[in-house]
Amino acid sequence: MMKVVKMKVLVLAVAALLLKVDSQLTDDVAEYLLRLNDRINALEKSCTGGGRKVVFSVVHRPSSIKGDNVGITGPYDVASVLVHKHAITNIGNAYNTQTGIFTAPVKGVYFFTFTTYSWVSEADIGVSLYRNNEEILLIWETQDRGDNEDYASNSAALILEQGDKVYMNLPKGFRVSSSTTTNIHTFSGFLLYQL
């Protein structure tokens, strides 16, 4: 970013110097300097994601407590969006804490990561990452008796069109656990660069 700014200053300084040396700049030189300035602006825009800042990190909280400030969500009869209502960061407000859905504000490459937690025995646990209505990632395990506490994480870089939706889904019959006091079940994403 600093190199781009320094380059822009240098181009403007050269242009000013040329004006002093020859007050009769030719149209070709003036046009060349304008194209060079446009290319520098385009380079600066691509390096900064077009100036658009999109970053979120959210936490799932349980609706009821089972013990030690931990609660279980699920199982449900149908797959359900897993709403992470507690926002740690939500720059750009692209993640909706009421619906649990991230909506891409611009076309670009985005990176998403999530960690899920489970504190149940003899149950199917896990979550899915969805883009629109397409499952992108699924992490799951069938908990055995005595094996009742697990973490799982995954991540993906996705090309999204403006308006595409990304969300976490709790598959039918699955369960997850979360805490009212610690951030053990999280979902995060950010814009890498604009296309």
N, C-alpha and C positions, 0 to 999 in steps of 0.2 A: 504494500500500500504506500509506504514512504517512497519507494523507488518510483512509483507512478507519479506521485506528487512532485518529486524532484525533477522527473523527466518533463513534466508539464511546465514547470517553472523554467527549465532550461530552454524549451522550445519558445516560450514567450520572450525570454531574454534574447535569444538569437533573432527573433522577429524584430524586437526593438532595436537591436544592433544594426540589422539590415536597413531599417528605416532611417537610422542616423547616417549610415554610409551612403545610401542611395535613396533619396527621398522619392524617386520615381520607380518604386517597385513594379516589376512587371506583373501582369495578371497571372502568368504561370507560377511564379514564386509565391504570390499571395494565395493562389488556389492550393498549391502544394502544402503550405503551412496550415491552411484550414483543414485539409484532409488528414494531415498528421495530427492535428489537435483532435479531430473526430476519432481517430484510431486510438489515441491515448485515452479519451473519455470512454470508449467501448471497452478497452482493456481494464480501466479502473472499475467499470460497472461489473464486468465478469469476475473480477477479483473480490468484489464486496457483495456478491449476490444481488447486484442491482440496487444495493442500498437497503434491501428488505431484510429485516432481522426476524427470524422465526425460530424460537426455541421453547420447548416445554418439558417439564418434568413433573409428573403427578403421582399421587399415592392413593391406593385403594384403602378405604377404611371399612370395617365390618358394620353391618346394621345391628347386629346383636353380639353380645360377649359370651364366650364359652368358659373362659378362665385365663388368668394371667394377662388380661387386656387383649386377648386374641379371640377372634370370632370366625365363623365359617360362613362362606357364601356358597349357595347351591346345596344340593343338586336341584336343577330345574327340569321341567318336562320338555322344554325346547331350548335351543341355543339362545343365549342372551348376551347383549353387550355388557361388558364389565365396566361400570362407570367408576372412574378414579376421580373423586370429588375434591380431594385436597391438592391444591396446586402449590408446588415449591417454586416453580418458575413458569411463566406463561407469556413470554415476550412475543408480541404480535397477536395475542389472543386467538390463535388458530385452533387451540384445543378447547372444547366446550365442557366445563366441569359438570354441567347438568345432564348432558346426553352421553358423555364419554367418547365423543367423536372428534377427531382432528380433521379439519377441512383445509386442504392445500390452498393458500392464498394466491400462489403463482405457480406456473409450470417450472419444475426443477427436479433436482436430485435431492432426496431427503434420506436421512438416516434415522432408524427407529431401533430402540432397544427396550427390553422388558425383563423383569425378574418377578417370578411368582414364588409363593411360599405355601406350604401345606403342613397342617398339624391335625391329621385325621388318620384313623386306621381302617383298613379294609374298605377302600374307596378308590374310585378313579379320580385322579387329580390332573390339572393342567389347564392351559389356555391356548387360544389361537390368535394370531395377528391377521387381520383382514384388511384388504384394499377394496373398497366398494363392496361387492358381494362375493369376492374371491378370497379363499383362504390362502395366505402366503406362507405362514409358519404354524406348526402345531408342536407343543411340547406336552407330554403326558406320561403318566406312570400309574400303574395299579398298585396302590399301597397294600402291603401285606401286614398281617398281624405282627405287632412289635416294631415295625418300621413305620413310625407315624410322624416323622418330621423331615421335610425335604425342601430344598431350594432348586429352582431351575431358571436359566436365562437363555435368551436368544436375541438375535439382532438381524437387521436387513437394511440394505440401501435400495430405495425404490424410486423409479422415475414416476412422478405424478403430474397429471394435468391440473390446471387450476380447477378447483371445485371437487377433486377426488377426495374420498373419505377414507380414513384409516382409523381402526379401532381394535380394541381387545375384545375377544369373544369367549364366553364360558360355554364350552360344548354341553350338549344335552347330557344330563346325568353326572356331570363332573362337579367337583368341589375345589375351592381354594380357601386359604386362610389369610387373614390380615390382622393388623394390630391397630388399636386406638392410640397407642403412644409411640410406636417406632415405625419407621418407613421400610417395611420388609417386603411389600408388594408394590412395585413401581413400574411406570411406563414413561418413556422419554423419547423425544424426537427433535430434529432440527434440520433446517435447510442447509445443505452443503453448498449448492450453487444453483443459480437460476438458469434455465435453458431458454 
